[in-house]
Amino acid sequence: MTVGESLVNSALRFHRAGEYRMAEQFYTQILNETPAPAVHTNLGIVKRALGDFEGAIACYRRAIELDATCFEAHNNLGNLLWKQGRLAEALGSLKQAASLNPTAVMSRCTLGLIQTELGELDAAIDEFQTALRIAPEFAETHNGLGRALQLRGEFAQACVAYRRAIQLKPDFAAAHVSLGNALTALHRFDEACEHYRTALRINPAERTARDNLLMAMQYDPEFDVDELFGAHCELAQTMQCAAPSVVQHDNDPAPHRRLRIGYVSPDFRKHSVAFFMKPILARHDPSEVEIFCYAQVAQPDETTQRMRELAGNWRSTVGMSDAAVVELIRRDQIDILVDLAGHTAGNRLGVFSQKPAPIQVSYLGYGNTTGLSSVDYWLTGAVADPPGESRRHTETLIRLQRGIASYAPPTVAPDVAPPPSVRNGFLTFGSFNKRVKINPAVIRLWSRVLESLPTSRLVLKDRAYASQEMREITLAEFLRCGVEAERIDLIPRAESLRDHLQLYSQIDVALDPFPYGGSTTTCEALWMGVPVLTLRGNCYVSRMTSSLLTQIGLTGCIAETPDDFVRRAIAWDGQADCLAELRRELRTVCADSPLCDATGYTQELEAVYRTMWQTWCAQSSSLRIHERAIGGR
């Protein structure tokens, strides 16, 4: 055996044994002698396993330079770029891999997944169908096909694909999650939750199943708040058990020093959370706080760039493990870490479970408890979470006096238009909330309103209505409640934010869904002069609009019972002049209210942070005195 053969055998032996540092040394030694594409590829695999992603990418690229036909290098490069959120680059690499090995099913499947993420749904479906012709019993491809079909609005066929994936691979947790997602969109909440629970039985660490189960429960009008609280605590326990039981923090406990605040979110982009966070980032006092944003944003946009400019310190966490993000936050010496996602998509609650900052806070992006004992506070309001209610949260509640959010009206908003009833002679109700919130109970209540006013109409807007299948399902649900399809307008989307806001000119009164109400949609309607009628519920998500209406003093639009909701809705009939007057005044009312006072809101937020910090400093000081006393005995 030659020296070269001995080095290769040693490198492969360590590689297969998972001893990556040793394998890395041997592969590097080999490459010093012979720049072989296969060795560069293997070294890339080892570097990826060690968390050196850029090093791995460099190895794969070097392998391709040496041999442009190296399928493994193209394939591995594409997969790693995909995991890092570099979708356009990944797409090119995997297309090249597929051309080099047309029968590589997994490459085609991954290619289809990336095309799905990029919104290239027709191309993705073609890719999945090609893969299925090669290997018709590959469950992962059926699951991917289902996802693309669902996004294209073909829910029935998507469910067929998901069920086929589960039939082929019963322990395929991701397919159960996918089917649960489709069933949630169809308002089949009980079935959806059962598939999420099945996924969790298969893999208790399946975070998407956990998060989507909790969201589905909140969309369900039949959900029980105590059961939901128990589910949050139970499902968070898996994360909490994996985290260290005791974490020491060496932050300087000076109570009046400048604080380092970290915001963690996947939604620093064109998203509701960003709309509410931008005015806060813009008005933080740099002499009091230094801001860090930890962005789980795979596809940045113009909003991302603007928030990056406001943040001061920007950290992309895409492709990073929880442990790596924890280490990054500790290196930044964050004093107060604020979660803006809760159990919504893309969250990093696994990071929060490990307590990288001495104080951790949940705020804005999720309307329920995290269930984590490692999160100290939840920022809310007295309307959304009234004092004296039963405790259904693991965090200590801090009720902000100015309400649950601060709204920055979009600069592109068109002028307020007269209410359509002035020219139409009848009322037009509307809701621009997500279709998943417009559940059968909502449809039954809204249908009572429409039946009480036979000439009235309803306008609904959501991207889901681009699907002919979803349009037919929605209209059939209203028809079962006695409302003809001709009285309902379904709008799928607008070309721009300005066009979206302009559509409020078609509505006299906006209707808020339940139990999961609106937030951004409520603010947009109010800014466009449209009153929003809401049914106050028994938890945060069903009181968000009540809180926002209270912030602007429009409490007359808050109903306490379904009958009260119908009564208040039909009371607008024949009140065109009153609607017109309210329409003219409402934007000014909003602008002059606490809702749009971003400066005052941010000042209160910073005061709350300071109180949290001083409390921790006092506790930290007491603990050090106690430890010294014990040590002196």
VEXDREN-2710 file (C-alpha; in Angstrom, 1 decimal):
% VEXDREN-2710
k/r/px/py/pz
1/MET/0.0/0.0/0.0
2/THR/1.4/3.4/-1.0
3/VAL/1.5/6.4/1.4
4/GLY/-1.3/8.1/-0.6
5/GLU/-3.5/5.0/-0.3
6/SER/-2.8/4.8/3.4
7/LEU/-3.8/8.5/3.9
8/VAL/-7.0/8.0/1.9
9/ASN/-7.9/4.9/3.9
10/SER/-7.3/6.7/7.2
11/ALA/-9.3/9.7/6.1
12/LEU/-12.3/7.5/5.1
13/ARG/-12.1/5.5/8.3
14/PHE/-12.2/8.6/10.5
15/HIS/-14.9/10.1/8.3
16/ARG/-17.2/7.0/8.5
17/ALA/-16.6/6.9/12.3
18/GLY/-17.8/10.5/12.7
19/GLU/-14.3/11.7/13.9
20/TYR/-14.5/14.7/11.6
21/ARG/-11.5/16.6/13.0
22/MET/-9.2/13.8/12.3
23/ALA/-10.8/13.2/8.9
24/GLU/-10.3/16.9/8.1
25/GLN/-6.6/16.7/8.8
26/PHE/-6.1/13.6/6.6
27/TYR/-8.2/15.0/3.7
28/THR/-6.2/18.3/3.9
29/GLN/-2.9/16.4/3.9
30/ILE/-4.0/14.4/0.8
31/LEU/-5.0/17.6/-1.0
32/ASN/-1.5/19.1/-0.3
33/GLU/-0.2/16.3/-2.5
34/THR/-3.0/15.8/-5.0
35/PRO/-5.9/18.2/-5.7
36/ALA/-8.6/15.5/-6.4
37/PRO/-12.2/16.6/-6.9
38/ALA/-13.6/13.7/-4.8
39/VAL/-11.3/14.5/-1.9
40/HIS/-12.4/18.2/-2.0
41/THR/-16.0/17.0/-2.0
42/ASN/-15.4/14.7/1.0
43/LEU/-13.6/17.5/2.8
44/GLY/-16.6/19.7/2.2
45/ILE/-18.9/17.1/3.7
46/VAL/-16.6/17.0/6.8
47/LYS/-16.5/20.8/7.1
48/ARG/-20.2/21.0/6.9
49/ALA/-20.5/18.4/9.7
50/LEU/-18.1/20.6/11.8
51/GLY/-20.3/23.7/11.2
52/ASP/-17.8/25.4/8.8
53/PHE/-20.3/26.1/6.1
54/GLU/-18.3/28.6/4.2
55/GLY/-15.3/26.3/4.2
56/ALA/-17.6/23.5/2.9
57/ILE/-18.9/25.7/0.1
58/ALA/-15.3/26.6/-0.9
59/CYS/-14.4/22.9/-1.0
60/TYR/-17.4/22.1/-3.2
61/ARG/-16.6/25.0/-5.6
62/ARG/-13.0/23.9/-5.8
63/ALA/-14.1/20.4/-6.7
64/ILE/-16.3/21.8/-9.5
65/GLU/-13.4/23.9/-10.8
66/LEU/-11.4/20.7/-11.1
67/ASP/-14.2/18.7/-12.6
68/ALA/-17.3/20.4/-13.8
69/THR/-19.1/17.0/-14.2
70/CYS/-18.7/16.1/-10.5
71/PHE/-22.4/15.4/-9.6
72/GLU/-21.7/15.0/-5.8
73/ALA/-20.1/18.5/-5.6
74/HIS/-22.9/20.2/-7.4
75/ASN/-25.5/18.3/-5.4
76/ASN/-23.9/18.9/-2.0
77/LEU/-23.3/22.6/-2.8
78/GLY/-26.9/23.0/-3.8
79/ASN/-28.2/21.4/-0.6
80/LEU/-26.0/23.5/1.6
81/LEU/-26.9/26.7/-0.1
82/TRP/-30.5/25.8/0.3
83/LYS/-30.1/25.3/4.0
84/GLN/-28.5/28.7/4.2
85/GLY/-31.4/30.3/2.5
86/ARG/-29.4/31.2/-0.6
87/LEU/-32.2/29.9/-2.9
88/ALA/-31.2/31.3/-6.2
89/GLU/-27.7/29.9/-6.0
90/ALA/-28.9/26.6/-4.7
91/LEU/-31.3/26.4/-7.6
92/GLY/-28.5/26.7/-10.2
93/SER/-26.4/24.1/-8.5
94/LEU/-29.2/21.5/-8.2
95/LYS/-30.2/22.1/-11.8
96/GLN/-26.7/21.3/-12.8
97/ALA/-26.7/18.2/-10.6
98/ALA/-30.0/17.0/-12.2
99/SER/-28.6/17.5/-15.7
100/LEU/-25.5/15.4/-14.7
101/ASN/-27.6/12.6/-13.1
102/PRO/-31.2/12.8/-14.4
103/THR/-32.3/9.8/-12.3
104/ALA/-31.1/11.2/-9.0
105/VAL/-34.5/11.4/-7.4
106/MET/-33.4/13.2/-4.2
107/SER/-31.8/16.0/-6.2
108/ARG/-34.9/16.5/-8.2
109/CYS/-37.0/16.4/-5.1
110/THR/-34.8/19.1/-3.4
111/LEU/-34.9/21.1/-6.7
112/GLY/-38.7/21.0/-6.6
113/LEU/-38.7/22.1/-2.9
114/ILE/-36.6/25.1/-3.7
115/GLN/-38.7/26.1/-6.7
116/THR/-41.7/25.9/-4.4
117/GLU/-40.1/28.2/-1.9
118/LEU/-39.3/30.6/-4.8
119/GLY/-42.9/30.5/-5.9
120/GLU/-42.1/28.7/-9.2
121/LEU/-45.0/26.3/-8.6
122/ASP/-45.5/25.0/-12.1
123/ALA/-41.9/24.2/-12.5
124/ALA/-41.8/22.6/-9.1
125/ILE/-44.8/20.4/-9.9
126/ASP/-43.1/19.3/-13.2
127/GLU/-40.0/18.5/-11.2
128/PHE/-41.8/16.4/-8.7
129/GLN/-43.8/14.6/-11.3
130/THR/-40.6/13.8/-13.2
131/ALA/-39.1/12.4/-10.0
132/LEU/-42.2/10.3/-9.5
133/ARG/-42.0/8.8/-12.9
134/ILE/-38.4/7.6/-11.9
135/ALA/-39.3/6.4/-8.4
136/PRO/-43.1/6.4/-7.9
137/GLU/-42.9/5.1/-4.3
138/PHE/-40.5/7.8/-3.0
139/ALA/-42.6/9.3/-0.2
140/GLU/-40.6/12.6/0.1
141/THR/-41.5/13.4/-3.5
142/HIS/-45.3/12.9/-2.9
143/ASN/-45.0/15.2/0.1
144/GLY/-43.2/17.9/-1.9
145/LEU/-45.7/17.6/-4.7
146/GLY/-48.5/18.1/-2.2
147/ARG/-46.9/21.3/-0.9
148/ALA/-46.6/22.8/-4.4
149/LEU/-50.2/21.8/-5.2
150/GLN/-51.5/23.3/-2.0
151/LEU/-49.8/26.6/-2.7
152/ARG/-51.3/26.6/-6.1
153/GLY/-54.7/26.2/-4.4
154/GLU/-55.4/22.6/-5.4
155/PHE/-56.2/21.4/-1.9
156/ALA/-58.0/18.2/-2.8
157/GLN/-55.1/16.9/-4.9
158/ALA/-52.6/18.1/-2.3
159/CYS/-54.3/16.0/0.4
160/VAL/-54.2/13.0/-2.0
161/ALA/-50.4/13.5/-2.4
162/TYR/-49.9/13.8/1.4
163/ARG/-52.0/10.7/2.1
164/ARG/-50.0/8.8/-0.5
165/ALA/-46.8/9.8/1.2
166/ILE/-48.1/8.6/4.6
167/GLN/-49.3/5.4/3.0
168/LEU/-45.8/4.7/1.6
169/LYS/-44.1/5.8/4.8
170/PRO/-46.4/5.7/7.9
171/ASP/-43.7/7.1/10.2
172/PHE/-43.1/10.2/7.9
173/ALA/-43.7/13.0/10.4
174/ALA/-43.3/15.8/7.9
175/ALA/-46.1/14.4/5.7
176/HIS/-48.4/14.3/8.7
177/VAL/-47.5/17.9/9.3
178/SER/-48.2/18.8/5.7
179/LEU/-51.6/17.1/5.7
180/GLY/-52.4/18.9/9.0
181/ASN/-51.6/22.2/7.3
182/ALA/-53.9/21.5/4.4
183/LEU/-56.7/20.4/6.8
184/THR/-56.2/23.6/8.9
185/ALA/-56.6/25.7/5.8
186/LEU/-59.9/23.8/5.1
187/HIS/-61.1/24.5/8.7
188/ARG/-61.0/20.7/9.5
189/PHE/-59.2/21.5/12.8
190/ASP/-59.8/18.3/14.7
191/GLU/-58.4/16.2/11.8
192/ALA/-55.5/18.6/11.5
193/CYS/-54.6/18.4/15.2
194/GLU/-54.7/14.6/15.1
195/HIS/-52.1/14.6/12.3
196/TYR/-49.9/17.1/14.2
197/ARG/-50.1/14.9/17.3
198/THR/-49.2/11.8/15.2
199/ALA/-46.2/13.6/13.9
200/LEU/-45.2/14.4/17.5
201/ARG/-45.6/10.8/18.5
202/ILE/-43.3/9.8/15.7
203/ASN/-40.8/12.6/16.5
204/PRO/-41.4/14.5/19.8
205/ALA/-38.8/17.1/18.6
206/GLU/-40.7/18.0/15.4
207/ARG/-41.0/21.7/16.0
208/THR/-43.3/22.5/13.1
209/ALA/-45.8/19.9/14.3
210/ARG/-45.7/21.5/17.8
211/ASP/-46.1/25.0/16.5
212/ASN/-48.8/24.3/13.9
213/LEU/-50.8/22.3/16.4
214/LEU/-50.9/25.3/18.7
215/MET/-51.9/27.6/15.9
216/ALA/-54.6/25.3/14.7
217/MET/-56.1/25.1/18.2
218/GLN/-56.3/28.9/18.3
219/TYR/-58.0/29.1/14.9
220/ASP/-60.6/26.6/16.0
221/PRO/-63.7/28.4/17.4
222/GLU/-64.3/25.5/19.7
223/PHE/-61.0/25.6/21.4
224/ASP/-60.8/25.6/25.2
225/VAL/-58.4/28.2/26.7
226/ASP/-57.4/26.0/29.6
227/GLU/-56.7/23.1/27.3
228/LEU/-54.7/25.4/25.0
229/PHE/-52.6/26.6/28.0
230/GLY/-51.9/23.0/29.0
231/ALA/-50.9/22.2/25.4
232/HIS/-48.4/25.1/25.4
233/CYS/-46.8/23.9/28.6
234/GLU/-46.7/20.2/27.5
235/LEU/-45.2/20.9/24.1
236/ALA/-42.6/23.4/25.4
237/GLN/-41.4/20.8/27.9
238/THR/-39.5/18.9/25.2
239/MET/-37.4/22.0/24.5
240/GLN/-37.0/22.9/28.1
241/CYS/-35.8/19.5/29.1
242/ALA/-33.0/19.6/26.5
243/ALA/-31.8/22.9/27.8
244/PRO/-29.2/23.4/30.7
245/SER/-31.0/23.5/34.1
246/VAL/-28.8/26.3/35.4
247/VAL/-27.3/29.1/33.3
248/GLN/-24.9/31.7/34.6
249/HIS/-24.8/35.2/33.1
250/ASP/-21.9/37.6/33.6
251/ASN/-23.6/40.7/32.4
252/ASP/-22.5/43.8/34.3
253/PRO/-25.3/44.4/36.9
254/ALA/-25.1/48.2/36.9
255/PRO/-28.7/49.3/37.1
256/HIS/-28.4/52.5/35.1
257/ARG/-26.0/51.6/32.4
258/ARG/-26.8/51.5/28.7
259/LEU/-28.7/48.3/27.9
260/ARG/-28.1/45.8/25.1
261/ILE/-31.5/44.8/23.7
262/GLY/-31.8/41.9/21.3
263/TYR/-34.9/41.3/19.1
264/VAL/-35.3/37.8/17.5
265/SER/-37.6/37.3/14.6
266/PRO/-38.1/35.6/11.2
267/ASP/-40.4/38.5/10.2
268/PHE/-38.0/41.3/9.7
269/ARG/-39.4/41.6/6.1
270/LYS/-42.8/42.5/4.5
271/HIS/-44.8/41.2/7.4
272/SER/-47.2/42.4/10.1
273/VAL/-44.5/42.2/12.8
274/ALA/-42.2/44.4/10.8
275/PHE/-44.9/47.1/10.4
276/PHE/-45.2/47.3/14.2
277/MET/-41.5/47.1/14.9
278/LYS/-40.2/49.6/12.5
279/PRO/-41.4/52.7/14.4
280/ILE/-40.0/51.2/17.6
281/LEU/-36.6/50.6/16.1
282/ALA/-36.6/54.1/14.7
283/ARG/-37.3/55.7/18.0
284/HIS/-35.2/53.8/20.5
285/ASP/-33.0/56.2/22.5
286/PRO/-29.4/55.2/21.6
287/SER/-28.1/56.8/24.8
288/GLU/-30.3/54.3/26.8
289/VAL/-30.2/51.1/24.6
290/GLU/-28.1/49.5/22.0
291/ILE/-30.2/47.4/19.6
292/PHE/-29.3/44.0/18.1
293/CYS/-31.6/42.2/15.6
294/TYR/-31.3/38.5/15.1
295/ALA/-32.9/37.8/11.8
296/GLN/-34.1/34.4/10.7
297/VAL/-35.0/35.8/7.2
298/ALA/-34.1/33.5/4.3
299/GLN/-35.4/35.9/1.6
300/PRO/-34.6/39.6/2.6
301/ASP/-36.6/42.3/0.9
302/GLU/-36.8/46.1/1.0
303/THR/-38.4/46.0/4.5
304/THR/-35.5/43.9/5.7
305/GLN/-33.0/46.4/4.4
306/ARG/-34.8/49.3/6.1
307/MET/-34.9/47.5/9.4
308/ARG/-31.3/46.6/9.1
309/GLU/-30.5/50.3/8.7
310/LEU/-32.5/51.1/11.9
311/ALA/-31.1/48.2/14.0
312/GLY/-27.5/49.3/14.5
313/ASN/-26.4/45.7/14.9
314/TRP/-27.7/43.0/12.5
315/ARG/-27.2/39.3/12.8
316/SER/-28.5/36.8/10.3
317/THR/-29.3/33.5/11.9
318/VAL/-30.3/31.6/8.8
319/GLY/-28.6/28.2/8.7
320/MET/-27.4/28.5/12.2
321/SER/-28.1/25.9/14.9
322/ASP/-29.7/26.8/18.2
323/ALA/-26.4/26.3/19.9
324/ALA/-24.6/28.6/17.5
325/VAL/-27.2/31.4/17.9
326/VAL/-27.0/31.0/21.7
327/GLU/-23.3/31.4/21.5
328/LEU/-23.7/34.5/19.3
329/ILE/-26.1/36.1/21.7
330/ARG/-23.9/35.4/24.7
331/ARG/-20.9/36.9/22.8
332/ASP/-23.0/40.0/22.1
333/GLN/-23.7/40.2/25.9
334/ILE/-27.4/40.8/25.4
335/ASP/-29.1/42.0/28.6
336/ILE/-32.7/41.6/27.4
337/LEU/-33.6/39.2/24.6
338/VAL/-37.1/39.8/23.1
339/ASP/-38.9/37.1/21.1
340/LEU/-41.1/38.4/18.4
341/ALA/-42.4/35.1/17.0
342/GLY/-43.6/32.8/19.7
343/HIS/-44.8/29.6/18.1
344/THR/-45.2/31.0/14.6
345/ALA/-43.3/29.9/11.5
346/GLY/-39.5/30.3/11.6
347/ASN/-39.3/30.9/15.4
348/ARG/-36.1/30.3/17.5
349/LEU/-37.8/29.3/20.7
350/GLY/-35.1/26.6/20.9
351/VAL/-32.7/29.4/21.5
352/PHE/-34.8/31.0/24.2
353/SER/-35.1/27.6/26.0
354/GLN/-31.3/27.8/26.7
355/LYS/-31.5/31.2/28.3
356/PRO/-28.7/33.0/26.5
357/ALA/-29.7/36.4/28.1
358/PRO/-30.4/37.1/31.8
359/ILE/-33.8/38.5/30.9
360/GLN/-36.1/37.1/28.2
361/VAL/-39.3/38.6/27.0
362/SER/-42.2/37.5/24.6
363/TYR/-43.8/40.4/22.7
364/LEU/-46.0/41.2/19.7
365/GLY/-45.6/38.3/17.2
366/TYR/-47.6/35.6/19.1
367/GLY/-50.8/36.0/21.1
368/ASN/-50.2/33.3/23.7
369/THR/-47.7/32.0/26.2
370/THR/-44.5/30.4/24.9
371/GLY/-44.9/27.7/27.6
372/LEU/-41.2/28.2/28.5
373/SER/-40.1/28.8/32.0
374/SER/-37.0/30.4/30.6
375/VAL/-39.0/33.3/29.2
376/ASP/-39.5/35.8/32.1
377/TYR/-42.1/38.3/30.8
378/TRP/-44.9/38.7/28.3
379/LEU/-45.7/42.3/27.1
380/THR/-49.4/42.7/26.7
381/GLY/-52.2/45.2/27.6
382/ALA/-55.1/45.5/30.0
383/VAL/-57.7/45.0/27.4
384/ALA/-56.0/42.0/25.7
385/ASP/-55.2/40.4/29.1
386/PRO/-57.4/42.0/31.8
387/PRO/-56.1/41.9/35.4
388/GLY/-57.7/39.3/37.6
389/GLU/-58.2/36.5/35.0
390/SER/-57.0/33.0/35.6
391/ARG/-53.3/32.5/35.0
392/ARG/-52.8/30.9/31.6
393/HIS/-49.2/31.9/30.9
394/THR/-45.8/30.8/32.2
395/GLU/-44.4/34.3/31.9
396/THR/-45.0/37.3/34.2
397/LEU/-47.4/39.7/32.4
398/ILE/-46.4/43.3/31.9
399/ARG/-49.4/45.3/30.8
400/LEU/-48.3/48.3/28.7
401/GLN/-50.5/51.3/29.4
402/ARG/-50.5/52.4/25.8
403/GLY/-51.8/49.1/24.5
404/ILE/-50.4/46.1/22.7
405/ALA/-48.8/47.8/19.7
406/SER/-47.8/51.0/18.0
407/TYR/-48.8/51.5/14.4
408/ALA/-46.9/53.4/11.8
409/PRO/-49.3/54.3/9.0
410/PRO/-47.8/53.5/5.5
411/THR/-46.7/56.6/3.7
412/VAL/-48.2/55.2/0.4
413/ALA/-51.7/55.1/1.9
414/PRO/-54.2/56.8/-0.5
415/ASP/-56.6/59.5/0.6
416/VAL/-59.7/58.3/2.5
417/ALA/-62.6/57.8/0.1
418/PRO/-66.3/58.4/0.9
419/PRO/-68.1/55.3/2.2
420/PRO/-69.6/53.3/-0.7
421/SER/-73.1/53.3/0.9
422/VAL/-73.4/57.0/0.0
423/ARG/-73.4/56.1/-3.7
424/ASN/-74.8/52.5/-3.5
425/GLY/-77.6/53.0/-1.1
426/PHE/-76.8/49.8/0.8
427/LEU/-74.1/48.6/3.2
428/THR/-71.0/46.8/2.2
429/PHE/-69.2/44.8/4.9
430/GLY/-65.8/43.4/4.4
431/SER/-62.8/41.6/5.9
432/PHE/-59.2/41.4/4.6
433/ASN/-58.1/38.9/7.1
434/LYS/-56.5/35.5/6.2
435/ARG/-59.1/33.0/5.0
436/VAL/-58.1/30.5/7.7
437/LYS/-59.6/32.9/10.3
438/ILE/-62.9/33.0/8.4
439/ASN/-64.1/29.7/10.0
440/PRO/-67.6/28.2/9.8
441/ALA/-68.7/29.9/13.1
442/VAL/-67.6/33.3/11.7
443/ILE/-69.5/32.6/8.4
444/ARG/-72.6/31.7/10.4
445/LEU/-72.5/34.9/12.4
446/TRP/-71.7/37.1/9.4
447/SER/-74.5/35.4/7.5
448/ARG/-76.9/36.5/10.2
449/VAL/-75.9/40.1/9.5
450/LEU/-76.3/39.7/5.8
451/GLU/-79.7/38.0/6.1
452/SER/-80.9/40.9/8.4
453/LEU/-80.0/43.3/5.6
454/PRO/-81.0/41.7/2.3
455/THR/-79.4/44.3/0.1
456/SER/-76.1/44.3/1.9
457/ARG/-72.9/42.8/0.4
458/LEU/-69.7/41.3/1.7
459/VAL/-66.2/41.8/0.4
460/LEU/-63.5/39.3/1.4
461/LYS/-59.8/39.6/0.4
462/ASP/-57.0/37.0/0.8
463/ARG/-54.5/35.4/-1.5
464/ALA/-56.3/32.1/-0.9
465/TYR/-59.1/33.3/-3.1
466/ALA/-56.9/33.0/-6.1
467/SER/-57.7/29.3/-5.9
468/GLN/-60.9/28.4/-7.7
469/GLU/-61.3/25.5/-5.3
470/MET/-61.1/27.7/-2.3
471/ARG/-63.5/30.2/-3.8
472/GLU/-66.1/27.5/-4.4
473/ILE/-65.6/26.1/-0.8
474/THR/-66.1/29.6/0.6
475/LEU/-69.2/30.5/-1.4
476/ALA/-70.7/27.1/-0.6
477/GLU/-70.2/27.7/3.1
478/PHE/-72.1/31.0/2.8
479/LEU/-74.8/29.4/0.7
480/ARG/-75.5/26.8/3.4
481/CYS/-76.1/29.8/5.7
482/GLY/-78.6/31.3/3.2
483/VAL/-76.4/33.9/1.6
484/GLU/-76.2/33.7/-2.2
485/ALA/-72.8/33.8/-4.0
486/GLU/-73.9/37.0/-5.9
487/ARG/-73.7/39.0/-2.7
488/ILE/-70.1/38.1/-2.0
489/ASP/-67.0/39.5/-3.7
490/LEU/-63.8/37.5/-3.3
491/ILE/-60.6/39.4/-4.1
492/PRO/-57.4/37.3/-4.2
493/ARG/-54.7/40.0/-4.0
494/ALA/-53.6/43.5/-4.9
495/GLU/-50.5/44.5/-6.9
496/SER/-49.1/46.8/-4.2
497/LEU/-49.7/48.0/-0.7
498/ARG/-51.3/51.2/-2.0
499/ASP/-53.7/49.1/-4.2
500/HIS/-54.5/46.9/-1.2
501/LEU/-55.4/50.0/0.9
502/GLN/-57.4/51.5/-1.9
503/LEU/-59.7/48.5/-1.8
504/TYR/-61.0/49.7/1.6
505/SER/-62.9/52.3/-0.5
506/GLN/-65.3/49.4/-1.3
507/ILE/-66.2/48.8/2.3
508/ASP/-68.5/50.6/4.7
509/VAL/-67.8/48.5/7.8
510/ALA/-65.0/46.0/8.4
511/LEU/-65.9/42.7/10.3
512/ASP/-63.3/41.2/12.6
513/PRO/-63.1/37.4/12.7
514/PHE/-63.0/35.2/15.8
515/PRO/-61.5/33.6/17.8
516/TYR/-58.4/34.8/16.0
517/GLY/-58.9/38.4/15.2
518/GLY/-57.0/40.9/13.2
519/SER/-54.2/43.3/14.1
520/THR/-52.5/44.8/11.0
521/THR/-55.8/44.4/9.0
522/THR/-57.6/46.3/11.8
523/CYS/-55.1/49.1/11.8
524/GLU/-55.2/49.4/8.1
525/ALA/-59.0/49.6/8.0
526/LEU/-59.1/52.3/10.7
527/TRP/-56.4/54.3/8.9
528/MET/-58.5/54.2/5.7
529/GLY/-61.5/55.5/7.7
530/VAL/-63.3/52.2/8.0
531/PRO/-64.8/51.3/11.4
532/VAL/-64.1/47.7/12.5
533/LEU/-66.7/45.7/14.4
534/THR/-65.3/43.0/16.7
535/LEU/-66.6/40.3/19.0
536/ARG/-64.6/40.5/22.3
537/GLY/-63.5/37.0/23.2
538/ASN/-61.8/35.3/26.2
539/CYS/-58.1/35.4/25.2
540/TYR/-55.5/37.7/23.7
541/VAL/-56.0/36.7/20.0
542/SER/-59.7/37.4/20.3
543/ARG/-59.2/40.7/22.0
544/MET/-56.5/42.3/19.7
545/THR/-59.0/44.4/17.8
546/SER/-60.7/45.3/21.1
547/SER/-57.4/46.6/22.4
548/LEU/-56.6/48.6/19.2
549/LEU/-60.1/50.1/19.2
550/THR/-59.7/51.1/22.9
551/GLN/-56.4/52.8/22.0
552/ILE/-58.2/55.1/19.6
553/GLY/-61.4/55.5/21.7
554/LEU/-63.7/53.6/19.4
555/THR/-65.1/51.2/22.0
556/GLY/-68.6/51.4/20.5
557/CYS/-67.4/48.9/17.9
558/ILE/-66.8/46.2/20.5
559/ALA/-69.6/43.6/20.8
560/GLU/-69.8/41.4/23.9
561/THR/-72.1/38.6/22.5
562/PRO/-73.0/37.3/19.0
563/ASP/-76.4/38.9/19.2
564/ASP/-74.8/42.2/20.2
565/PHE/-72.5/41.9/17.2
566/VAL/-75.5/41.5/14.8
567/ARG/-77.3/44.4/16.5
568/ARG/-74.3/46.7/16.2
569/ALA/-73.7/45.7/12.5
570/ILE/-77.2/46.3/11.3
571/ALA/-77.4/49.6/13.3
572/TRP/-75.2/51.1/10.5
573/ASP/-78.0/50.6/8.0
574/GLY/-79.3/53.9/6.8
575/GLN/-76.5/55.8/8.6
576/ALA/-74.6/56.9/5.5
577/ASP/-74.1/60.4/6.8
578/CYS/-72.8/59.2/10.1
579/LEU/-70.4/56.8/8.3
580/ALA/-69.3/59.6/6.0
581/GLU/-68.5/61.8/9.0
582/LEU/-66.7/59.1/10.8
583/ARG/-64.8/58.3/7.7
584/ARG/-63.6/61.9/7.4
585/GLU/-62.4/62.0/11.0
586/LEU/-61.1/58.5/11.7
587/ARG/-57.6/59.0/10.3
588/THR/-57.0/62.1/12.4
589/VAL/-58.4/60.3/15.4
590/CYS/-55.9/57.5/14.8
591/ALA/-53.0/59.9/14.2
592/ASP/-53.7/61.7/17.5
593/SER/-54.2/58.6/19.6
594/PRO/-51.7/56.4/21.6
595/LEU/-51.9/53.9/18.7
596/CYS/-49.8/56.1/16.4
597/ASP/-47.7/57.7/19.1
598/ALA/-44.6/55.7/18.4
599/THR/-42.3/58.0/20.4
600/GLY/-44.4/57.7/23.6
601/TYR/-44.9/54.0/23.0
602/THR/-41.1/53.4/22.7
603/GLN/-40.4/55.5/25.7
604/GLU/-42.8/53.4/27.8
605/LEU/-41.2/50.2/26.4
606/GLU/-37.7/51.4/27.3
607/ALA/-39.0/52.3/30.8
608/VAL/-40.4/48.7/31.2
609/TYR/-37.0/47.3/30.0
610/ARG/-35.2/49.5/32.6
611/THR/-37.5/48.2/35.4
612/MET/-36.9/44.6/34.3
613/TRP/-33.2/45.2/34.3
614/GLN/-33.1/46.9/37.7
615/THR/-35.1/44.0/39.2
616/TRP/-32.6/41.5/37.8
617/CYS/-29.7/43.6/39.1
618/ALA/-31.2/43.7/42.6
619/GLN/-31.7/39.9/42.5
620/SER/-28.2/39.3/41.1
621/SER/-26.7/41.5/43.9
622/SER/-28.7/39.6/46.6
623/LEU/-27.5/36.3/45.2
624/ARG/-23.9/37.4/45.2
625/ILE/-24.2/38.5/48.8
626/HIS/-25.8/35.2/49.7
627/GLU/-23.0/33.2/48.0
628/ARG/-20.3/35.2/49.8
629/ALA/-22.0/34.6/53.1
630/ILE/-22.1/30.9/52.5
631/GLY/-18.5/30.9/51.3
632/GLY/-17.4/32.7/54.5
633/ARG/-18.9/30.1/56.9
END
